[in-house]
Amino acid sequence: MRRARKITRSFAVVIVLSVVARSALAYEPVTITQLEQMLATTRGTSDNALAKQLGELELTERLSTLRLEKLQARLPGEKSRQAMLILSDTSAFHNLPAEEIPPLAPPDSDTQRKILSKTADYIREKIHGLIDIVVARNTAQYDNLKIVSFTDSAVPPAVRPKKTVTEALANAQMGITLSVASAVVENQPYHLIEKTSETITYRNGAEEVAGPKKNPKALPHPPPPGLNNWGVFGPLLEVVVNDVSGATTGWGHWEQGRTSTLAVFRYSVPQDQSNYDVQYCCFTSERNSTKQLWNVYETLPAYHGELAVDPETGAILRLTLETDIPPDEPIDRADLLVEYGPVELGGNQYLLPTKSVTVSSAPVPVRVNEANCADFHCTPANFVHPKDTVVSDTIYHSYHVFHSET
């Protein structure tokens, strides 16, 4: 596979403010058992109030899709179900609770090799033999929003303006000076920032998004940040399995799937063997006379994760991919989960994507103007750039066989 590395320039944005970064939002760590105990004591709580409580938690164990569906069925409304979804998505790369792991002896090394060999054969035979398909893709994107609170002492707290960091940076980039004394950057719990519904065509081994494509470099303001999701219908599996074949792979555990017990393997791919292309949008570039230009950050990082495999067929039912990005890069997290399930098409059954989750994190670039700083390029010693974490939850549904029209 041809490899390429493209690093685009990243620019910090000057805000003509005295800025202080508050400490990050302190999510309360809980186990899934503790989460269920909390839910048992909040029966009768309104949807809004329960969503607020859930938004202040962070799971220390993986909340599987199966268990998520059971918990969501007990919740009073859409907001609390959305908060529970975020809890599940942000826990997707944790270990399962010990009580959910079947108490089965691990397979011997020869059996493990045979299972992984079946997986390689499955990728070669099934993915390349996949018929052309059309599928609906619904994505909800969540951000633990960074809020800039302008704290002019002459303005009462109740009416002090608040903006998201994106809005504040856009104002600064357009030359709008904010006449305030100072600003405080603070976190808020995850908020829904965008929902999209798209039609995806997988044809001749390539994915195409229906409708006009938006070029981020031509937009006056940056699109919502996050990872560009690609290849989940086959190319991504092929990249990972090929990378893993020459990397470190070890036994993980048994795991209960929807219909059978899955064999879970852990793997680790060094950067010099990586063919996984990370694409993150967006970073600011030079501004022309009419609009700001934006760049997509792209890299081939080292990564590790899990493969949950049907031991009988070698089919992959769950894939996690956690990137190992060096500390000097513009982003520090770019993780992916894909789950696969049976779909009947043309009288045959295929394992196709049913859900994917991406979690990305990048520092918010802020330059601070202090009273003793003449050029806007210095920052206080105690200033910590806030990190922006974005979660994208995607559901794939309504699969159809693609029929070309003359």
ABEGO torsion letter per residue (X at the ends): XBBBBBBBBBBBBBBBBBBBBBBBBBBBBBBAAAAAAAAAAABGBBAAAAAAAAAABBBABBBBAAAAAAAAAABABAAAAAAAAAAAAAAAABBBBAAABBBBBBBBAAAAAAAAAAAAAAAAAAAAABBBBBBBBBBBBBBBBBBBBBBBAABBAAABBBBBAAAAAAAAAAGBBBBBABBBBBBBBBBBABBBBBBBBBBGGBBBBBEBBBBAAABABBBBBEBBBBGAAGAAAAAAAAAAAABBBBBBBBBBBAABBBBBBBBBBBAAABABBBBBOBBBBBBBAABBBBBBBBBBBBBBEBBBBBAAAGBBABBBBBBBBBAABABABBBBBBBBBBBBBGGBBBBBBABBBBBBBBBBBBBBBBAABAAGABBBAABBBBBBBBBBBBBBBGBBBBBBBX
